[in-house]
Amino acid sequence: MPPDTDAHAEEHAQAQAQAHTYAHARRDDQPEETRRVLLSRTFDEDAELYDRARPGYPPELYDDLVDLAGARPGRRVLEIGCGTGQATVPLAALGCRITAVEAGPRMAAVARRNLAEAEAEVGAEAEDEAGAGVGSAEVVTAEFENWPLPTEPFDVVLAATAFHWIDPAVRVSRAADALRPGGALAVVRGQHVRGGTKEFFVEVQRCYERFDPATQPGTRPPEADDVDNSDHAEEVARSGRFGETVFRRYAWDLTYTTAEYLDVLRTYSGHRALPEAARNGLLACVAGLIDGRYDGRVTKRYLIELAVSLRN
């Protein structure tokens, strides 16, 4: 027997344990219920930063929203938690008629501005070319849980990186109430997964372990194939109001300068909720690592998931 067999077996066992941890780790979009409302309110503190720093979504996602959810010209779409309009503006460009509900007044104001600017850019020439014209969009400042649903049902209910901030006791049932029979609930989720500048995301954990006491030692981004989405499918199925959930996944690499990456981190609810001294220390540690070892630029891999369920 080769002398390194025991060491190899130990490494294999550690790898298996890590894989188990990744497959069962808390997702990025599973806030603790006791902190859900508090964390959800942090985004409105700096809506301009959120609008500038947060990425939109891969173009393929919108193709699948058309094919799977029926987000076609003239269709009525209710968007839950539109933020500053990262998904709203492209949906309006598809010709959808959108009612977007956003709890944060600053976020809603920026979304209205972005929609108005996009509409102005399209202009009369594009409207003529589109035949039925570009879509319309109204942004309502309200909490979805308490917002009175219109009498006329919607064709699509969309939540783009927002469904997890809605009260889990009512989010699926109210989405179903808002839809016509055969209408689609479309939920977009995001997860940081292994890829991009891999070594950076290993090394940066030391910064988090130093400044964020909630960080578990040895945390690593999961492989995309290990990200479990069964929680959403099971939640929708338990309601008894939808058919089977269909998923699409998109791996998406985005490259950031040091300043751009720090801006993205400043939009994350967990980072914003840290005490100021800890947050500043964390950001300085991250910046020093990117500038010192990665030439001021890192690539982050996102897993974007689309889940579509048709109402019974």
C-alpha positions in Angstrom: 0.0 0.0 0.0 1.5 3.4 -0.9 2.5 5.4 2.1 0.3 8.4 1.3 -3.0 6.4 1.1 -4.1 7.6 4.5 -3.4 11.2 3.7 -5.3 10.8 0.4 -8.3 9.2 2.2 -8.3 12.1 4.7 -8.2 14.7 1.9 -11.1 12.9 0.2 -13.1 12.8 3.4 -12.5 16.6 3.9 -13.6 17.2 0.3 -16.8 15.1 0.8 -17.5 17.0 4.0 -17.0 20.4 2.2 -19.3 19.3 -0.6 -22.0 18.3 2.0 -21.6 21.7 3.6 -21.9 23.5 0.2 -25.0 21.6 -0.7 -26.7 22.3 2.5 -25.4 25.8 3.2 -27.7 28.7 3.7 -28.3 30.5 0.4 -27.5 34.1 -0.1 -31.2 34.8 -0.4 -32.4 33.1 2.8 -32.4 35.8 5.5 -33.1 34.8 9.0 -36.7 35.5 9.7 -36.0 37.5 12.8 -33.8 39.9 10.8 -35.7 39.8 7.4 -37.6 43.1 7.8 -34.7 45.0 9.4 -32.3 43.9 6.6 -34.8 44.6 3.8 -35.0 48.2 4.8 -31.3 48.8 4.4 -31.5 49.0 0.6 -33.5 52.3 0.7 -30.8 54.1 2.7 -28.7 54.7 -0.4 -30.8 54.1 -3.5 -28.4 55.9 -5.8 -25.6 53.6 -4.8 -27.8 50.6 -5.3 -28.8 51.8 -8.7 -25.2 52.5 -9.7 -23.6 49.3 -8.3 -26.1 46.5 -8.7 -25.9 44.6 -11.9 -29.0 43.8 -13.9 -29.6 40.3 -15.3 -28.4 38.2 -18.2 -30.2 38.8 -21.6 -31.1 35.1 -21.8 -33.3 35.5 -18.7 -35.6 37.8 -20.6 -35.8 35.4 -23.5 -37.0 32.8 -21.0 -39.4 35.2 -19.3 -41.0 35.5 -22.8 -41.0 31.8 -23.5 -41.9 30.4 -20.1 -43.8 33.1 -18.4 -45.4 34.8 -21.4 -44.0 38.3 -20.8 -45.0 39.5 -24.2 -46.1 42.9 -25.5 -49.3 44.0 -23.9 -49.2 41.5 -21.1 -49.9 42.8 -17.6 -47.0 42.3 -15.3 -47.0 42.9 -11.5 -43.4 43.3 -10.3 -42.8 42.8 -6.6 -39.9 44.8 -5.1 -38.6 46.5 -8.3 -35.8 48.2 -6.6 -34.4 50.9 -8.9 -35.7 49.1 -12.0 -33.0 46.7 -13.0 -35.6 44.3 -14.4 -38.4 46.8 -14.9 -36.8 48.8 -17.6 -36.0 45.8 -19.8 -39.5 44.4 -19.3 -41.0 47.7 -20.4 -38.8 47.5 -23.5 -40.4 44.1 -24.2 -43.7 45.9 -24.4 -45.2 44.7 -21.1 -47.6 46.8 -19.1 -46.0 46.9 -15.7 -47.3 47.7 -12.2 -44.2 47.7 -9.9 -44.6 47.7 -6.2 -41.6 48.9 -4.2 -41.5 49.4 -0.4 -38.6 51.9 -0.4 -39.6 55.4 -1.3 -36.1 56.3 -2.5 -35.8 53.2 -4.5 -39.2 53.8 -6.1 -38.2 57.4 -7.0 -35.1 56.2 -8.8 -37.0 53.5 -10.6 -39.5 56.1 -11.9 -36.6 58.3 -13.1 -35.0 55.3 -14.9 -38.2 54.4 -16.6 -38.8 57.9 -17.7 -35.3 58.2 -19.1 -35.7 54.9 -20.9 -39.0 56.0 -22.4 -37.5 59.2 -23.6 -34.6 57.4 -25.2 -37.0 55.1 -27.1 -38.9 58.1 -28.6 -41.6 58.1 -31.2 -39.6 56.4 -33.9 -39.2 53.2 -31.8 -42.8 53.3 -30.8 -43.8 53.3 -34.5 -41.4 50.5 -35.3 -42.8 48.3 -32.4 -46.3 48.5 -33.7 -48.1 48.2 -30.4 -45.6 50.6 -28.9 -43.3 50.2 -25.9 -44.7 49.0 -22.7 -45.9 51.2 -19.8 -44.8 51.1 -16.2 -46.2 52.5 -13.0 -44.2 52.4 -9.8 -46.3 52.2 -6.6 -44.6 52.9 -3.2 -46.1 50.2 -0.9 -45.4 47.0 0.9 -46.6 44.1 -1.3 -48.1 42.3 1.8 -50.5 45.2 2.4 -51.0 46.6 -1.1 -54.6 46.2 -2.3 -54.6 44.0 -5.3 -56.4 45.4 -8.4 -59.6 43.8 -9.5 -58.2 42.9 -12.9 -55.8 40.0 -12.6 -52.2 40.0 -14.0 -50.7 37.7 -16.6 -47.3 37.6 -14.8 -46.1 38.2 -11.3 -42.4 38.8 -11.2 -40.0 39.1 -8.3 -36.4 39.7 -9.3 -34.0 39.2 -6.3 -36.9 40.3 -4.0 -39.2 37.4 -3.2 -37.1 36.4 -0.1 -37.8 39.8 1.4 -41.6 39.3 1.3 -43.4 37.7 4.3 -43.2 34.0 3.6 -46.6 33.5 5.2 -48.3 35.3 2.4 -46.0 35.8 -0.6 -47.1 32.8 -2.6 -50.8 33.1 -1.8 -50.9 36.8 -2.6 -49.0 36.2 -5.9 -51.6 33.6 -6.8 -54.4 36.0 -5.9 -52.9 38.6 -8.2 -52.8 36.2 -11.2 -55.3 35.0 -13.7 -55.7 31.2 -14.1 -52.7 30.1 -16.2 -50.8 33.2 -15.3 -47.1 32.8 -14.3 -45.3 33.4 -11.1 -41.7 34.2 -12.1 -39.1 34.4 -9.3 -35.4 35.4 -10.0 -32.8 34.5 -7.5 -29.1 35.1 -7.3 -26.2 33.2 -5.6 -22.5 33.8 -5.5 -20.9 30.6 -6.7 -17.3 29.3 -7.1 -15.6 30.7 -10.2 -14.1 34.0 -11.4 -11.1 35.0 -9.4 -11.2 31.8 -7.2 -8.2 32.5 -5.0 -9.5 35.9 -4.1 -12.7 34.5 -2.6 -10.7 32.0 -0.6 -8.3 34.7 0.8 -11.0 37.3 1.4 -12.6 35.1 4.0 -9.9 36.2 6.4 -11.3 39.7 6.2 -14.8 38.5 7.0 -13.6 36.3 9.8 -11.8 39.3 11.3 -14.6 41.9 11.0 -17.9 40.0 10.8 -18.5 37.7 13.8 -21.3 35.9 11.9 -18.8 34.5 9.4 -18.2 30.7 9.7 -14.5 29.8 9.4 -13.6 28.2 6.2 -16.6 29.4 4.3 -16.3 29.1 0.5 -18.6 29.8 -2.4 -20.5 26.6 -3.4 -20.2 25.1 -6.9 -23.1 26.1 -9.0 -24.3 22.5 -9.3 -24.5 22.3 -5.5 -26.9 25.2 -5.1 -30.2 23.8 -4.0 -33.4 25.5 -5.2 -35.9 22.9 -3.9 -37.0 25.2 -1.1 -38.8 27.5 -3.6 -40.3 24.6 -5.5 -41.6 23.0 -2.3 -43.0 26.4 -1.0 -44.9 26.9 -4.2 -46.2 23.3 -4.3 -47.4 23.5 -0.7 -49.8 26.3 -1.6 -51.7 24.0 -3.9 -52.3 26.9 -6.3 -49.6 26.3 -8.9 -48.4 23.6 -11.2 -44.9 22.3 -11.4 -42.1 24.8 -11.1 -39.7 25.0 -14.1 -36.1 26.3 -13.5 -33.6 27.9 -15.7 -30.0 28.7 -14.6 -27.4 31.2 -15.9 -23.8 31.4 -14.9 -22.6 35.0 -15.1 -19.1 36.4 -14.6 -18.7 40.1 -13.9 -15.4 41.8 -13.5 -15.0 44.7 -11.0 -12.3 47.3 -10.2 -11.6 47.7 -6.5 -13.9 50.7 -6.2 -16.7 49.0 -8.1 -16.5 45.9 -6.0 -16.6 47.9 -2.8 -19.7 49.7 -4.1 -21.4 46.3 -4.7 -20.5 45.2 -1.1 -21.9 48.4 0.3 -25.3 47.5 -1.2 -25.5 44.1 0.6 -27.9 44.1 3.5 -25.5 42.1 5.7 -22.7 44.5 5.1 -24.9 47.5 5.7 -26.1 46.1 9.0 -22.6 45.8 10.4 -21.4 48.4 13.0 -19.7 51.2 11.1 -16.3 50.5 12.5 -16.5 46.8 11.5 -17.9 47.7 8.1 -15.1 50.2 7.4 -12.5 47.7 8.6 -13.9 45.0 6.3 -14.0 47.2 3.3 -10.5 48.4 3.9 -9.3 44.8 4.2 -11.0 43.8 1.0 -9.6 46.8 -0.9 -6.1 46.1 0.4 -6.3 42.5 -0.8 -7.6 43.4 -4.3 -5.1 46.2 -4.8 -2.2 44.3 -3.3 -2.6 40.8 -4.8 -5.0 41.1 -7.7 -3.9 44.3 -9.5 -7.1 46.1 -8.6 -9.5 43.9 -10.4 -11.5 40.7 -9.5 -14.1 38.7 -11.3 -17.2 37.4 -9.4 -19.3 34.5 -10.7 -23.1 34.7 -10.1 -25.6 32.0 -10.5 -28.9 33.6 -11.6 -31.9 31.3 -11.4 -35.4 31.8 -12.9 -38.3 29.8 -11.5 -41.6 29.8 -13.3 -44.8 28.3 -11.9 -48.2 28.6 -13.7 -51.3 29.2 -11.6 -53.9 26.5 -11.5 
